[in-house]
Amino acid sequence: MRKYLLVNDDGVFAPGLAALVNGVEGRGEITVIAPHQERSGMSQAITVNQPLRLTEVERGYMLDGTPADCVKMGLLGLNLTPDFVLSGINSGANLGSDVLYSGTVAAAMEGVLQGVPSLAFSLCGSAEYFPTASLIIRRMLFDDPGFVIRPELIPKEGVLNINIPALAPDEIKGIRVTRLGVRNYHGLMQRREDPRGNHYYWMGGSPLPSGSKELDIDIVAVEHGYISITPLKFDTSFHEVIPQLKHQLNKDNT
C-alpha cells in the first residue's frame, strides 16, 4: 500500500486539505502535516530562529511553521517514508509567476529536494468546487486509465503543478500540459486608512486576463476550462546564458 504525506499552506483545518484527503481516502496510508494557520505566500521559507511545535490532530499533525517546514518535519523529524508528497488543494490558483511565492508549490518542491515525488494541486476559483477538485484528483491519481498520472510521469528533479478550474466536472474540457505564463494584477498595492487616519497598504488586487489564446500557457489553459499540468524544476540556472558569460569572461581575462 502506498503512503502519502499531505501538506498545504492554507492551514490544517482548511477545506482544501479536507478535499485532498477525500481524494486519496481508501487508496493508501495518509499522514497529514500542515501549518497551524494560513501561511500563503511563504514560498520556500523555513524556520531557523525559533523552535517548531508539533501537535497531533486527526490524520496527523499541525505545525507552527511554514509549508516547507511541514515537509521537513515529516521526512526528517518524524522519519516518515512516503511514496508521494501531495500539496494542496490550494484555495486559489497557482499559475504563472505566482508559483515563485506559492507555499503550496514550495511544499511540493521541498518533497522533491528530499527525494520524494511530489504534486501540487490548486483550485482556480470558488471553494464550492472543492468536491469537484477532489473528484478530479482521485481520477488523476487512481481511477481513469487515460487520465492517471503514473509515477514515471513525475519528474525526478521537479514537481507537477496542477491547477483545476472551478467548474462542474462535465464543463472541464480536459487536460493541457503547459508552461508558465506571467501573472499580472490590477490594484496590487492598495492604500487604505485605519480608524485613526493613518495610512497603510494592503497587497491584493485582481488577476488580469491573459489576453492570449495559447493553450500551452497555464493561465490561458485554465481560463479556457482546462486542467493545467505544468512541470516545474528547482534548478533555476539560466543555462542558455552560461556559454556567453564564460566566453566573455575568458576573453576579458586574456
Rosetta silent file (secondary structure, phi, psi, omega in degrees, C-alpha in Angstrom):
SEQUENCE: MRKYLLVNDDGVFAPGLAALVNGVEGRGEITVIAPHQERSGMSQAITVNQPLRLTEVERGYMLDGTPADCVKMGLLGLNLTPDFVLSGINSGANLGSDVLYSGTVAAAMEGVLQGVPSLAFSLCGSAEYFPTASLIIRRMLFDDPGFVIRPELIPKEGVLNINIPALAPDEIKGIRVTRLGVRNYHGLMQRREDPRGNHYYWMGGSPLPSGSKELDIDIVAVEHGYISITPLKFDTSFHEVIPQLKHQLNKDNT
SCORE:     score description
SCORE:     0.000 S_00000001
   1 L     0.000  130.586  179.935    0.000    0.000    0.000 S_00000001
   2 L   -72.075  151.591 -179.862    1.353    3.386   -0.981 S_00000001
   3 E  -114.607  138.655 -176.397    1.979    6.059    1.618 S_00000001
   4 E  -126.045  131.209  169.881    1.099    9.721    1.151 S_00000001
   5 E  -101.395  119.115 -177.886    2.240   12.792    3.052 S_00000001
   6 E  -105.187  128.887 -179.138   -0.373   15.540    2.650 S_00000001
   7 E  -135.245  170.578  173.638    0.594   19.165    3.247 S_00000001
   8 L  -162.011 -176.153  174.252   -0.721   22.617    2.379 S_00000001
   9 L  -121.324    0.584 -178.774   -0.257   26.345    3.004 S_00000001
  10 L   -92.833   -4.341  178.709   -3.856   27.249    3.943 S_00000001
  11 L   106.297  155.160 -171.350   -3.694   25.605    7.371 S_00000001
  12 L   -64.641  -25.265 -178.242   -4.537   22.245    8.871 S_00000001
  13 L  -100.775   13.015 -177.866   -8.278   22.970    9.080 S_00000001
  14 L   -68.921  141.424  178.882   -8.610   24.339    5.522 S_00000001
  15 H   -62.784  -28.195  178.591  -11.413   22.843    3.383 S_00000001
  16 H   -66.473  -35.978  176.890   -8.962   22.279    0.544 S_00000001
  17 H   -68.558  -40.194  175.938   -6.882   19.933    2.675 S_00000001
  18 H   -61.059  -38.558  178.474  -10.033   18.030    3.672 S_00000001
  19 H   -66.657  -36.201  177.334  -10.890   17.748   -0.030 S_00000001
  20 H   -66.692  -42.401  175.869   -7.417   16.382   -0.770 S_00000001
  21 H   -57.632  -44.949  179.370   -7.822   13.795    2.000 S_00000001
  22 H   -60.692  -36.041 -179.343  -11.157   12.790    0.440 S_00000001
  23 H   -68.425  -25.604 -176.991   -9.485   12.409   -2.927 S_00000001
  24 H  -103.928  -14.324 -175.931   -6.907    9.967   -1.563 S_00000001
  25 L   -48.026  129.754  175.532   -9.139    8.262    1.032 S_00000001
  26 L    82.017   -0.669 -177.424   -9.035    4.469    0.825 S_00000001
  27 L  -112.771    8.654  179.130   -6.175    4.398   -1.688 S_00000001
  28 L   166.407 -179.733  178.893   -3.224    4.367    0.670 S_00000001
  29 E   -85.988  122.673 -174.285   -1.839    5.314    4.055 S_00000001
  30 E  -109.114  131.149  168.311   -2.356    9.038    4.687 S_00000001
  31 E  -126.531  130.280  178.566   -0.405   11.284    7.041 S_00000001
  32 E  -104.428  131.765  166.287   -1.212   14.990    7.278 S_00000001
  33 E  -134.963  115.672 -174.184    1.274   17.625    8.417 S_00000001
  34 E  -140.629  157.467  179.584    0.039   21.169    7.871 S_00000001
  35 E   -62.797  151.771 -179.346    0.584   24.656    9.304 S_00000001
  36 L   -72.709  -15.067  176.511   -1.484   25.657   12.338 S_00000001
  37 L  -149.647  173.161 -178.524   -2.700   28.721   10.412 S_00000001
  38 L   -62.550  132.579  179.222   -2.677   30.038    6.866 S_00000001
  39 L  -130.907   41.807  178.911    0.872   30.511    5.568 S_00000001
  40 L   -64.159  151.900  176.951    0.184   31.535    1.974 S_00000001
  41 L    74.071   13.765 -177.372    2.905   33.381    0.088 S_00000001
  42 L   -83.899  -13.968 -175.962    5.698   31.832    2.152 S_00000001
  43 L    50.848 -133.749 -174.131    7.413   30.234   -0.829 S_00000001
  44 L   -94.844   21.192 -176.997   10.332   28.044    0.344 S_00000001
  45 L   -60.380  142.924  174.432   10.779   29.813    3.692 S_00000001
  46 L  -127.859  160.474 -176.842   11.929   27.701    6.642 S_00000001
  47 L   -98.562  117.831 -176.577   12.029   28.434   10.360 S_00000001
  48 L  -124.685  -11.217 -174.763   15.550   28.689   11.776 S_00000001
  49 L  -113.080   12.068  175.938   15.383   31.210   14.643 S_00000001
  50 L  -155.109  159.518 -179.127   12.674   29.695   16.828 S_00000001
  51 L   -71.394  158.580  175.285   11.501   26.231   17.865 S_00000001
  52 L  -108.531  132.050 -177.644    8.860   24.320   15.952 S_00000001
  53 L  -113.421  127.637 -175.541    5.951   22.870   17.910 S_00000001
  54 E  -109.091  130.540 -179.214    4.129   19.817   16.627 S_00000001
  55 E  -126.267  133.594  179.617    0.600   18.954   17.761 S_00000001
  56 E   -73.996  136.991  174.243   -1.314   15.782   16.957 S_00000001
  57 E  -135.388  178.943  177.124   -4.621   16.166   15.116 S_00000001
  58 L   -59.592  132.854  178.758   -6.867   13.796   13.214 S_00000001
  59 L    79.572  -15.132 -176.357   -4.883   12.035   10.473 S_00000001
  60 E   170.212 -119.919 -168.519   -1.591   13.540   11.600 S_00000001
  61 E  -144.585  156.771  164.753   -0.161   16.789   12.884 S_00000001
  62 E  -118.647  148.467 -173.383   -0.233   20.563   12.780 S_00000001
  63 E  -130.168  138.042  177.381    2.977   22.552   12.969 S_00000001
  64 L   -86.560   58.404 -178.804    3.576   26.188   13.877 S_00000001
  65 L  -143.088 -163.688 -177.518    5.816   26.605   10.869 S_00000001
  66 L   -89.991  169.173  175.451    5.839   27.094    7.110 S_00000001
  67 H   -57.619  -41.944  178.160    4.715   24.650    4.416 S_00000001
  68 H   -64.918  -37.357  174.628    8.336   23.704    3.719 S_00000001
  69 H   -56.441  -40.676 -177.486    8.841   23.174    7.469 S_00000001
  70 H   -60.716  -41.669  179.694    5.941   20.715    7.409 S_00000001
  71 H   -68.440  -44.867  178.067    7.620   18.578    4.765 S_00000001
  72 H   -59.891  -41.582  179.888   10.978   18.704    6.526 S_00000001
  73 H   -61.540  -44.677 -179.166    9.310   17.757    9.806 S_00000001
  74 H   -63.254  -44.923 -172.681    7.590   14.769    8.227 S_00000001
  75 H   -86.227  -35.885 -174.041   10.615   13.433    6.393 S_00000001
  76 H  -107.270  -26.477  179.510   13.482   14.447    8.672 S_00000001
  77 H   -89.604  -46.337 -179.072   11.826   14.943   12.052 S_00000001
  78 L   -97.093   -5.761  177.940    9.333   12.066   12.131 S_00000001
  79 L    58.398   37.192  174.324   11.293    9.933    9.643 S_00000001
  80 L   -70.463  153.626  179.960    8.230    9.204    7.536 S_00000001
  81 L  -127.276   65.246 -178.386    8.844    7.375    4.275 S_00000001
  82 L   -71.580  153.749  172.837    6.013    8.435    1.947 S_00000001
  83 L   -80.471  -27.586 -179.807    5.874    7.369   -1.655 S_00000001
  84 E  -144.985  146.425  164.793    4.456   10.775   -2.589 S_00000001
  85 E  -102.453  126.306  177.237    4.077   14.263   -1.159 S_00000001
  86 E  -116.316  123.713 -175.869    0.734   15.808   -2.158 S_00000001
  87 E  -115.411  131.398  179.415    0.337   19.534   -1.510 S_00000001
  88 E   130.581 -154.212   -9.429   -2.975   21.415   -1.526 S_00000001
  89 E   -76.137  122.411 -177.731   -5.687   21.711   -2.514 S_00000001
  90 E   -67.135  141.346  175.008   -4.861   25.414   -2.508 S_00000001
  91 E   -84.853   89.932 -176.028   -7.757   27.848   -2.273 S_00000001
  92 L   122.999  157.193 -175.591   -6.946   29.858   -5.381 S_00000001
  93 L   -70.545  150.723  166.735   -4.818   29.444   -8.463 S_00000001
  94 L  -124.961   81.353 -172.649   -1.068   28.960   -8.509 S_00000001
  95 L  -120.641  152.556  173.514   -0.411   29.994  -12.077 S_00000001
  96 H    58.043 -142.634 -176.155    2.371   31.746  -13.937 S_00000001
  97 H   -66.819  -11.879  177.197    4.855   33.777  -11.932 S_00000001
  98 H   -63.371  -20.136  179.900    2.759   33.290   -8.767 S_00000001
  99 H   -63.778  -20.805  179.028    4.452   29.908   -8.300 S_00000001
 100 H   -67.481  -24.009 -178.075    7.514   31.845   -7.091 S_00000001
 101 L  -103.833  -14.302 -168.433    5.565   32.907   -3.996 S_00000001
 102 L   -69.502  124.067  171.728    3.369   29.871   -3.501 S_00000001
 103 H   -70.356  -30.307  178.712    3.695   27.906   -0.278 S_00000001
 104 H   -63.157  -49.729  179.620    1.687   25.108   -1.915 S_00000001
 105 H   -67.226  -39.325 -178.902    4.176   24.693   -4.744 S_00000001
 106 H   -63.757  -37.436  178.046    7.126   25.174   -2.391 S_00000001
 107 H   -61.993  -42.361  176.589    5.941   22.371   -0.111 S_00000001
 108 H   -64.099  -41.401  179.537    5.858   20.024   -3.104 S_00000001
 109 H   -64.267  -34.598  176.823    9.282   21.255   -4.182 S_00000001
 110 H   -63.380  -37.401  175.499   10.615   20.557   -0.680 S_00000001
 111 H   -59.146  -43.627  178.897    9.438   16.988   -1.092 S_00000001
 112 H   -63.668  -41.931  179.142   11.447   16.710   -4.301 S_00000001
 113 H   -60.608  -26.438  177.806   14.519   18.202   -2.621 S_00000001
 114 L   -95.206    8.114  173.477   14.215   15.385   -0.084 S_00000001
 115 L    87.691   17.410 -178.819   13.907   12.771   -2.834 S_00000001
 116 L  -113.004  126.836  176.232   10.134   12.164   -2.765 S_00000001
 117 L   -56.362  135.986 -170.351    7.979   12.523   -5.919 S_00000001
 118 E  -139.875  146.492  178.361    5.610   15.445   -5.334 S_00000001
 119 E  -129.565  144.021  175.499    2.486   17.058   -6.767 S_00000001
 120 E  -117.951  133.799 -177.965    0.895   20.444   -6.052 S_00000001
 121 E  -122.120  137.526  176.535   -2.856   20.986   -6.508 S_00000001
 122 E  -138.616  145.280  174.152   -4.795   24.254   -6.663 S_00000001
 123 E  -102.526  121.793 -174.233   -8.448   25.139   -7.262 S_00000001
 124 E   -92.301   71.322  178.837   -8.773   28.189   -9.501 S_00000001
 125 L   147.544 -154.334 -170.030  -11.929   29.772   -8.127 S_00000001
 126 L   -59.952  141.491  179.762  -14.788   29.359   -5.687 S_00000001
 127 H   -63.823  -16.442  179.474  -14.473   26.977   -2.736 S_00000001
 128 H   -64.890  -14.314 -179.024  -17.828   25.414   -3.672 S_00000001
 129 H   -97.616   10.290  175.072  -15.902   23.430   -6.294 S_00000001
 130 H   -58.096  -39.314  175.926  -13.603   21.642   -3.836 S_00000001
 131 H   -59.018  -37.118  175.981  -15.721   18.447   -4.229 S_00000001
 132 H   -64.076  -45.874 -179.817  -15.082   18.640   -7.980 S_00000001
 133 H   -61.123  -40.848  177.549  -11.367   19.124   -7.397 S_00000001
 134 H   -60.357  -43.931  177.980  -11.349   16.152   -5.021 S_00000001
 135 H   -62.591  -43.511  179.395  -13.064   14.012   -7.675 S_00000001
 136 H   -62.023  -43.254 -179.635  -10.600   15.157  -10.342 S_00000001
 137 H   -63.603  -40.963  177.449   -7.628   14.322   -8.125 S_00000001
 138 H   -61.615  -42.703  177.322   -8.982   10.833   -7.438 S_00000001
 139 H   -62.415  -43.938 -175.550   -9.381   10.294  -11.170 S_00000001
 140 H   -67.980  -34.694 -176.321   -5.904   11.645  -11.887 S_00000001
 141 H   -89.691  -27.652 -168.363   -4.186    9.560   -9.251 S_00000001
 142 H  -135.583  -42.550 -156.708   -6.137    6.321   -9.341 S_00000001
 143 H   -96.665  -37.691 -169.818   -9.261    5.769  -11.389 S_00000001
 144 L  -102.319  111.402 -176.095   -9.143    6.804  -15.034 S_00000001
 145 L   -57.061  -31.084  179.781   -6.603    4.857  -17.165 S_00000001
 146 L   -87.892    3.129 -169.645   -6.462    7.676  -19.714 S_00000001
 147 L  -126.801  -17.056 -169.312   -6.150   10.296  -17.043 S_00000001
 148 L   -71.989  135.648  173.238   -3.893    8.808  -14.382 S_00000001
 149 L   -87.075  100.299  179.994   -0.578   10.444  -13.531 S_00000001
 150 L   -75.185  153.391 -177.181    1.680    7.432  -13.242 S_00000001
 151 H   -53.429  -35.818 -177.200    4.792    7.708  -11.032 S_00000001
 152 H   -70.290  -12.843  178.047    7.102    7.631  -14.035 S_00000001
 153 H   -85.111  -11.599  179.778    5.457   10.805  -15.371 S_00000001
 154 L   -86.805  123.397 -177.804    6.549   12.826  -12.341 S_00000001
 155 L   -62.722  140.447 -177.066    9.964   14.429  -12.977 S_00000001
 156 L   -68.288  -27.552 -177.905   12.683   13.218  -10.625 S_00000001
 157 L  -116.667   31.900  179.273   14.048   16.742  -10.098 S_00000001
 158 E  -166.081 -176.186 -178.605   10.807   18.673  -10.168 S_00000001
 159 E  -122.556  164.599  167.949    7.098   18.733   -9.426 S_00000001
 160 E  -103.445  118.798  178.937    3.876   18.712  -11.370 S_00000001
 161 E   -96.584  114.215 -169.901    1.916   21.871  -10.612 S_00000001
 162 E  -114.821  120.581  178.606   -1.758   21.117  -11.247 S_00000001
 163 E  -114.485  127.105 -174.758   -4.425   23.827  -11.453 S_00000001
 164 E  -110.178  124.111  178.890   -8.075   22.800  -11.640 S_00000001
 165 E   -64.385  148.055  176.862  -10.722   25.213  -12.988 S_00000001
 166 L   -81.785   79.129 -177.531  -13.668   25.988  -10.717 S_00000001
 167 L  -139.580  160.512  171.699  -16.193   24.268  -12.970 S_00000001
 168 L   -65.808  151.701 -176.644  -18.587   21.345  -12.810 S_00000001
 169 H   -52.913  -39.714 -177.425  -16.935   18.072  -13.911 S_00000001
 170 H   -77.434   -5.496  177.366  -18.815   17.978  -17.221 S_00000001
 171 H   -96.933  -12.153  177.568  -17.710   21.536  -18.000 S_00000001
 172 L   -76.808  126.398 -170.730  -13.992   20.799  -17.716 S_00000001
 173 L   -79.725  -18.476 -178.178  -12.683   20.387  -21.254 S_00000001
 174 E   144.378 -156.707 -177.190   -9.740   18.142  -20.462 S_00000001
 175 E  -118.247  139.737  171.102   -6.063   18.417  -19.559 S_00000001
 176 E  -124.060  131.415  170.493   -3.360   20.590  -21.065 S_00000001
 177 E   -84.598  124.722 -165.513    0.347   20.152  -20.366 S_00000001
 178 L  -129.427  172.296  169.986    1.535   23.724  -20.069 S_00000001
 179 E  -116.380  164.985 -178.710    4.352   26.151  -19.406 S_00000001
 180 L   -69.874  140.558  169.337    4.311   29.067  -17.013 S_00000001
 181 L  -100.659 -165.291  175.786    2.799   32.356  -18.054 S_00000001
 182 L  -114.517  123.662 -176.651    3.167   35.776  -16.433 S_00000001
 183 L   -96.291  116.743  177.678    0.537   36.649  -13.847 S_00000001
 184 L  -112.753  151.270 -175.434   -0.354   40.361  -13.678 S_00000001
 185 E  -127.658  149.039  172.797   -2.721   42.048  -11.234 S_00000001
 186 E   -97.295  130.620  178.044   -4.879   45.175  -11.156 S_00000001
 187 L    66.130   43.093 -174.363   -4.615   47.260   -7.976 S_00000001
 188 L   -63.452  -42.947 -178.144   -1.934   45.072   -6.446 S_00000001
 189 E  -110.007  107.300 -173.473   -0.850   47.579   -3.781 S_00000001
 190 E  -102.736  125.895  178.488   -3.868   49.221   -2.184 S_00000001
 191 E   -89.690  125.845 -177.492   -3.516   52.334    0.003 S_00000001
 192 E  -130.785  176.452 -177.966   -6.012   52.408    2.855 S_00000001
 193 E  -130.920  132.515  179.376   -6.716   54.351    6.022 S_00000001
 194 L   -84.773  173.000 -176.147   -7.179   52.996    9.532 S_00000001
 195 L   -59.771  -17.702  179.938   -9.782   54.391   12.025 S_00000001
 196 L   -96.541    7.728  177.327   -7.189   56.817   13.384 S_00000001
 197 L    84.919    7.540  178.445   -6.487   58.337    9.999 S_00000001
 198 L   -89.568  141.391 -178.897   -3.138   56.609    9.480 S_00000001
 199 E   -87.296  145.676  172.489   -2.370   55.147    6.091 S_00000001
 200 E  -144.372  171.038 -177.555   -1.353   51.577    5.477 S_00000001
 201 E  -123.311  140.905  178.738   -1.012   49.347    2.422 S_00000001
 202 E  -123.633  124.129 -179.957   -2.688   46.044    1.641 S_00000001
 203 E   -85.230  120.042 -178.419   -1.302   43.766   -1.039 S_00000001
 204 L  -157.232 -119.742  178.217   -4.145   42.271   -3.026 S_00000001
 205 L    93.568  168.222 -178.901   -5.657   43.058   -6.388 S_00000001
 206 E  -113.978  136.198  179.345   -7.436   41.073   -9.070 S_00000001
 207 E   -65.395  137.689  178.355   -5.657   38.985  -11.722 S_00000001
 208 L   -83.811  147.838  174.344   -5.849   40.453  -15.204 S_00000001
 209 L   -58.531  148.096 -176.168   -6.953   38.293  -18.162 S_00000001
 210 L   -67.324  -33.004 -176.625   -4.002   36.890  -20.024 S_00000001
 211 L    74.050   10.449 -178.625   -5.073   38.305  -23.386 S_00000001
 212 L  -116.347  159.262  175.978   -3.539   35.260  -25.056 S_00000001
 213 L  -116.095   10.928 -178.290   -5.024   32.278  -26.874 S_00000001
 214 L   -79.895  104.694 -175.322   -2.003   29.982  -26.442 S_00000001
 215 L   -72.566   -4.521  175.139   -3.406   26.947  -24.657 S_00000001
 216 L   -89.740    6.255  172.678    0.081   25.714  -23.791 S_00000001
 217 E   -99.780  133.214 -172.160    0.339   28.563  -21.238 S_00000001
 218 H   -57.517  -44.984 -178.150   -1.010   27.583  -17.827 S_00000001
 219 H   -60.535  -44.146 -177.366   -3.040   30.774  -17.266 S_00000001
 220 H   -68.153  -42.182 -179.728   -4.697   30.541  -20.679 S_00000001
 221 H   -57.540  -46.737 -179.527   -5.492   26.841  -20.350 S_00000001
 222 H   -66.821  -39.954  177.731   -7.356   27.390  -17.079 S_00000001
 223 H   -57.871  -30.356 -178.047   -9.162   30.455  -18.477 S_00000001
 224 L   -96.663   11.126  172.420  -10.476   28.217  -21.266 S_00000001
 225 L    90.463   17.191  178.415  -11.689   25.477  -18.908 S_00000001
 226 E  -103.252  149.518  166.497   -8.770   23.039  -18.988 S_00000001
 227 E   -73.998  130.927 -179.550   -6.868   21.454  -16.123 S_00000001
 228 E  -102.870  129.479  173.549   -3.313   22.740  -16.377 S_00000001
 229 E  -119.665  114.074 -178.286   -0.337   20.499  -15.583 S_00000001
 230 E  -117.421  118.108  174.295    2.978   22.349  -15.538 S_00000001
 231 E   -73.684  130.112  178.620    6.257   20.533  -14.820 S_00000001
 232 E  -123.047  146.112  177.061    8.474   22.722  -12.615 S_00000001
 233 E  -125.535  155.351 -178.296   12.099   22.208  -11.604 S_00000001
 234 L   -85.552  -11.611  176.353   14.150   23.675   -8.782 S_00000001
 235 L   -79.012  102.240 -178.702   17.185   24.310  -10.997 S_00000001
 236 L   -98.835   16.725  177.297   16.634   27.955  -11.941 S_00000001
 237 L   -58.974  139.075  177.829   20.041   28.340  -13.576 S_00000001
 238 L   -87.843   79.009 -170.926   19.885   30.383  -16.792 S_00000001
 239 H   -59.762  -34.712 -176.956   21.669   27.689  -18.791 S_00000001
 240 H   -64.618  -24.633 -176.625   21.412   29.495  -22.125 S_00000001
 241 H   -89.479  -19.406 -175.083   23.493   32.407  -20.809 S_00000001
 242 H   -56.605  -48.759  179.856   26.297   30.332  -19.273 S_00000001
 243 H   -59.216  -39.849 -179.786   28.298   29.822  -22.528 S_00000001
 244 H   -64.419  -44.210  178.935   28.091   33.541  -23.331 S_00000001
 245 H   -63.607  -44.335  178.695   29.264   34.532  -19.853 S_00000001
 246 H   -59.112  -45.110 -178.929   32.110   32.021  -19.939 S_00000001
 247 H   -61.286  -46.122 -177.024   33.206   33.259  -23.345 S_00000001
 248 H   -67.141  -41.852  179.345   33.130   36.910  -22.313 S_00000001
 249 H   -66.471  -40.807  177.366   34.943   36.329  -19.020 S_00000001
 250 H   -63.518  -38.066  179.375   37.618   34.222  -20.701 S_00000001
 251 H   -65.264  -42.335 -177.579   38.009   36.928  -23.342 S_00000001
 252 H   -70.719  -22.629 -175.699   38.330   39.694  -20.736 S_00000001
 253 L  -100.390   11.102  177.564   40.953   37.739  -18.782 S_00000001
 254 L  -108.983    0.000    0.000   43.276   37.043  -21.714 S_00000001
